Amino acid sequence: MTHPRLDLGQHSGRNYDKGRPFLWQALWHATSHLLFQKWWFPRRYRPALLRAFGARVDNDVVIRQDVRIHWPWRLAIDGPAWIGHGAWILNLADVVIGRDVCVSQEAFLCTGSHDRNDVAFEHANAAIHLEPGAWICARSVVLPGTTVGHHAIVAAGAVVSGTVAPFAVVRQQATSTDMPTAVALSAPEPRRPSLPRPVGAP
């Protein structure tokens, strides 16, 4: 099937409800950049600040600096849980995180997408659920509509979508049918230093 030609001029955002008025959105973005993400902002105050903007976050959730949360009112985190340095929660739709979940450094939880079969490229957002005990490792990506089962592991750099079974381990794919297979090159043999030949040797 051939995808239709896009006409982004027709995009209206009709499938995306931001959930709060513009001034509330602007206030959150200002607060996030000026306070919430800063290294000097006490981490014990981050859950309370998120709750002030409509999140449901327990006090024993540890949120490090440089964490980006798009809309707090679409976030729920049961504690204890850890959100690591530089994680990005792009929650255009709901993100629900269970207790004992670890979202490691620079992991990306992305609920936003677009419908490629729509000429106007309208949004196709979907919620993400991380069940208790799941570990989302550093720089991994969780795509829209994904449920990561309890105590499952999404390994560093992996990309997941759909349903990850409980206790499963998802690793980064070494090869793909959509890209050339990487070839491992072996290091050349080290050259042995040559010894000086005795005088008169052939």
N, C-alpha and C positions, 0 to 999 in steps of 0.2 A: 504494500500500500504506500502510495506517495503522500508525503505530508503536504498540506496546503501551503500556498505562499502566505507569508505573514504580512499583515498590515498593522503595525504597532500603533498607527494613528487611531485605530478603532478601540484600542485598549481603554476600558472604563474602570477596571478594578471592581467590577460588580460582584465577584466571588470572594472579596476580602473585606471583612468588617473588622476594623481596628479596635473596636470595643470601648473606646473612650473618645471624648471630644478632642479637637486639635490642641487646645491650650493645655490639656492634661498630658497629651503626648509630648508636647514641647517641654513642659516642666520636668517630666521624667528624663528626657534626653539631656537636659541641662544638669539635672541632679546626678545622673549617671556619670557624665564626663567630668564634672567639677568635684564630686565627692566619692560616689560609690566605687569607682574603678581605681581610685588613687591608693598607692601603697601605704600612705600615712593614715588613711581612714581606718579606725579600729574595726577589726573584723567582727567583733561581738555586736556591733551596731548594724551590720549589713542585713541580717534577717529582719530586724525591726524596720529598717528603711524600706525594704521590699514590701513588707506588710502595709506600710503607710500608702503604698501605691497599688494595693489590691492583691498582692501575692498571698499565698498560703504557705508559709515557710516556718518551720520550727526553729526555736532558739539554738538548738544544738547542731545546726547545719553550719559547717565551716566553708566560707566562701573567700577565696584568696583574691589578691589584687588583679586588676586588668580583666576581670570577668565581665563579659558583655551580655546583658539580658535585654532583649528587644522590648517586650511588653511584660512588666511584672504581673499584671492582672491575669495573665495566661500561664502562670507558673505555680506549681504546687510541689513542695519538697518535704517529705517526712524525715525527721532526724532520728538518729544521727546520720549525716551524709556529708560527703566532701565534694566541693567543686574547685578544681585546681586552677592554678595561675593561667590566665589567658584563655580559659574556655569561653566558647561563644554559643549562647542559647538563642537561636533565631526563632522565637516562638510566635510566628504569625498565627499559628493554631496552638492549642494547649500542649504544654509539656508537663508530664506528671512523673515525678521521681520518687521512688520508694525509699524506705529506710535502709541504711548500710550500703547505699550506692556510692561508688567513687567515680566521678567524672574527672579524668586526669588532664594534665596541662595541654592547652590548645586543642582539646577535642571540640568538635562542631556538631551540635544538635540542630538540624535544619528541618523545620516543618514547612518551609515555603517551596513552592514549585509553580510550574506553569503547564497549561494544557497545549501540547504541541499540535494537536489536531484542531485547535481553535484558531481561526484566522486572526483574532484579536489577541491571542496569547494570554488569555485570562488566567488568573491564579487557580492553582489546584493544590491548596494547602491541606495538610493532614496532621493529626496529633501524633506525638511520640510518647511512649510509655516505657519507663525503665523500672523493672520490677525489683523487689528487695534483693540486695546482695549483688547486683550486677556491677561489673567493672568496665567502664568505657575508657580505654587506655589512651595514652598521649597521641594527639593528632589523628585520631580516628574520626570517622564521619558517620553519623546516624541520619538516614534520609527520612522524608515525610512518610507518615503512616506506619512507622516501625514500632514493634514491641520487642524489647530485649527481655528475655525470660529471667526468672530469679536465679542469681548466682552464675549467670552466663558471663563470658568475657569477650569483649570486642578488642582484639589485640591492636597494638600501636600501628597506626597508618591504615587500618582496615576500613572498608566502606560497607555498611550493612543497610538492608531494606527488608521490609516484610516482617516475618516473625523469626526471632532467634530463640531456639528451644532452651529451656532451663538447663543450666550447667554446661551448655555448649561453649566451645571456644572457636571464634571466627578469626582467622588470620588473614593478613594481606595476601592477595593472589599474586603468585610469582609470574604468571603468564595470563594473557587474555587473547581471545579470538579477534578482538578489535584493534590490537596493536602488535607490532613485531615482537617476537620472543627475544628477550634479552639474552645475550651470549656472554657467558662468563669467560673472561680472558685469564689465562694463567700467567703468573709473573715469570719473566725470563730467568733462566738459571744464572746465578751469580758467577761472574768471571773470576777464575782463580788467578791470583797474582803470579806472574811468570818470574822464575828465579834466574838470576844471571848465570849464563853458561860458563863453565871453566874455560880458561884460555886454551885454545887448541882443540876444543871439542867440536865435532861436526855440526 
